[in-house]
Amino acid sequence: MKHVPMTQRKDKPVPVRPPRERKADEAFDLWLHRGLHKLFDDVADEPIPPELLKIIEEDREK
């Protein structure tokens, strides 16, 4: 059998995952994304304590 570079092959590459699994993964990702936002948005919206901002600024100056 003759070696043919991938760029010259006419056959389609086999997908890494079947389409059904991809849809399930997308649904799980959406569920996880929404769940994490529901749990942590309030915490992420809290102001950063001035002491922590001071430490960050001092580290940037180094």
Summary of the structure (lengths in Angstrom):
residues: 62
radius of gyration: 24.2
end to end distance: 61.7
largest distance: 69.6
contacts: 81
relative contact order: 0.06
helix: 66%
strand: 0%
